Amino acid sequence: MEVFDGFISAIASEFKIRFHKDEEGNYTTHIEFDNNRSQEVLITLAKDESGDRMINYYSIIGKLKKDLCELYKYCLQLNTTLDYGSISLLNDTLILRNSILLKDCDPVRFMKSLSFIAAKADELEEMLIKDNIY
């Protein structure tokens, strides 16, 4: 965890981004856009099936409502076009997520993924939910 904390501190310093660490060791940051919108991204450290440490990014698109068959179909089709990450369900919430191996991650790659996840989740939130919730 110390390597991850140091990595996040270096990112915060180099790119002038504020991260908040919770009691479980997860980080959040709030990305603001030029169109008066913003998006929160959760960054966690976990291990994959082989034990390698992974940086996971999650950003909420919005809560799901009933009878959304067409939305599910659209999201599954959209997944094939995304440069980073995928649209996923977390309980009853539509999220955009991505994972990167910690050992392969450099600051530019970290920021590119973070920026993409925040911007694309905000774009989908605006298009599908029609509001700036997260």
N, C-alpha and C positions, 0 to 999 in steps of 0.2 A: 504494500500500500504506500510505502514511503516514496517509491519511484514514481508512482502515479501522482501523488500529492506534489512532488517536485516538478513533474511534467506539467501539471495544471498551473502551478505557480509561474513557471517559465512562460507558458502560453499567455497567462493573464498579464504578465509584465510586458512581453514583446508586442502583443496585439491590443493592449489597453482594454481588456474585457474583464468585467467583474464576475467572479464565480462565487457561489455560496455553497458551503459544504454542510450537509446535514449530519445528524448523529450516527447514521449508518455508513458514512464515508462517501456518499453520492454527492455529485455537484449539479447545480442548476445555474443557468445563465439566461438572461433576458436580452434577446436581439431586437433592436429597433430598426425599422425600415423608413425610407424616405417618404412613403405614402401615409405616414401617421399610423402605421400598424406595427405590431410587435409579436414576437413569438418566444415562448419559453422552451428551453431544451434541457432535458435531464441527461446527465452523463454519468454512467456507472462503470465500474470495473468488475468483471466476472471472469470465470474460466470456461473455456469451451470443453467439449467432450474429451479432448486429449490432454487437458490441463494447462493449455496456453492461456495467458491472460489476454482478455479482450476488452477494448473500450466500446461500450454500447451507447448510442445516442437514441433518445426517444423525444418526439415532439407530438403533442396532442393536436389532432385535427378537429375532433368534436365527438360528443356523445351521439350514439346511434338511436334512431327512433324506429318504430315498427314499420313493417312493409317496405323494406329498402332493397328489394331484389335487384332493381336496376342500378342502384348505387354500388352494391357489391360487385356486380358485373363490370361496371365502369372502372372501379378500383382495381380489380384483377387485370383488366386490360391495360390500365395505366401502369401497373407494375412493370410490364415489359419495356416501357419507355424510359424509366427512371435511370439517371446516371449513377446515383448512389442510393442505397437503401431500398426499402419496400414499404408499402402500405400494409398494415397489420391490424388485427383486432386484439385489444387488451381488455378482457371482460366485455363491457358494452361500449368501449371507446375505440374510435378509429384513430390510429397513430401512424406516424412515419418513423421508421427506425433504420439504423445502420450500425454495423459493427466493424471494427478494425483491430487487428492484432497489435497489442501494445508494443511488442518488440520491433514491429515494422513501421511504427507511426513516428513521423517527424512533425514539427510544428505546422508546416504548410499543409500537409495532408490532413492533419487534425482540423485546422481551420477551414479547409475546403469542404470537408464533410460536415462540420458544424454549421457552416453558412448555408450549404445546400439544404440540409435537413430543416433548418429554421425557415428558410425562404420558401421552400416547396410546401412545407406543412402549412405555412401562413397562406400561401396561394390557394391550396386546397380548402383550407378553412373558410376563406373568403368566398370561394366558388360554391362549395357544398353546404356550408353552414350559414353563410351570408352574414357573418358577424365576426368581430375581433374578440374572441373569448379567451384564448390562451396566449 
